[in-house]
């Protein structure tokens, strides 16, 4: 296969990133693997509209593991060349649009990978995740399309009055955070009946656009659980589910690893499998091949679709190789597309 990973910037890649593990797994299996920064994409004029990119790959030599692979990729000696992305079998959109500039509303002002991805998909390239699916699912409001039983009570608004009314009706603790937030930024906890500082909190969060007010789930004290889904199904390797628990620091309400959260092994229950099974039809229909789902108790806290992570942690916790499992699955899908390219739409292979 020929695989291209679209990232925010090639030079910032780290061996702990899920993208790095996927790329090294493909490289180790003999595939042609390149990276391209999102700012290094171009589209030519004319009817063909080919997508070009200044791609980067490690220079030829011995690469033993993910760390040495990324070191070679980000070194000044890495191989750089112009390439036609239409010629690749798979293009992974792994750039995080939240790193871009924002407009006055609640969205990134421009995510060029989406438009380039659409062009490539129309040319027959397998684009992961599907650009239109990313557009539909990129907001935390995507959860509203799933059964009520799976999600905490939630309000999305910019109105302080509606926030106050929701809190009164909830009559319990709540979390206030930006709709477009990521990485645990500007997340606030409100105790039951708390009225002090609500206006200031909403004003702070509202600077980034819309506000989410969400029922606080007591089960979060036991951490949240990140599980990886591939093709709509729970990813597993040798019977081990690709999932782990993230425990928050004692003085923080967030479970994010970069704020001091601790990773732990975790069992995966039948109830959690049922939740993921209920997600599958929608994820497959939207072409969301590789997804990270965050679970708290019997609820979905978040669905991560742009650059879901966790492979590094899962591999180290369980001694398995999630990246190779995903690349093997892609090999099968690419082979099927080659056989049925003229008969079936590319979308169908997300269901294979």
Secondary structure, DSSP 8 states (H G I E B T S, - for coil): -EEEEEES-GGG--TTSHHHHHHHHHHHTT-EEEEEEGGGEEE-SSSS--EEEEEEE--SS---SHHHHHHHHTSTTSEEEEEEGGG-SEEEE---GGGS-B-SSSSBS--HHHHHHHHHHHTT-EEES-HHHHHHHSSGGGGGGS-GGGB--EEEES-HHHHHHHHHHH-S-EEEEETT--TTTT-EEE-TT--TTHHHHHHHHHTTS-EEEEE--GGGGG-EEEEEEETTEE-EETTEESEEEEE--TT-S---GGGT-EEE-----HHHHHHHHHHHHHHHHTT--EEEEEEETTEEEEEE-SS---HHHHHHHHT--HHHHHHHHHHHHHHHHHHHTTTS-GGGGG--
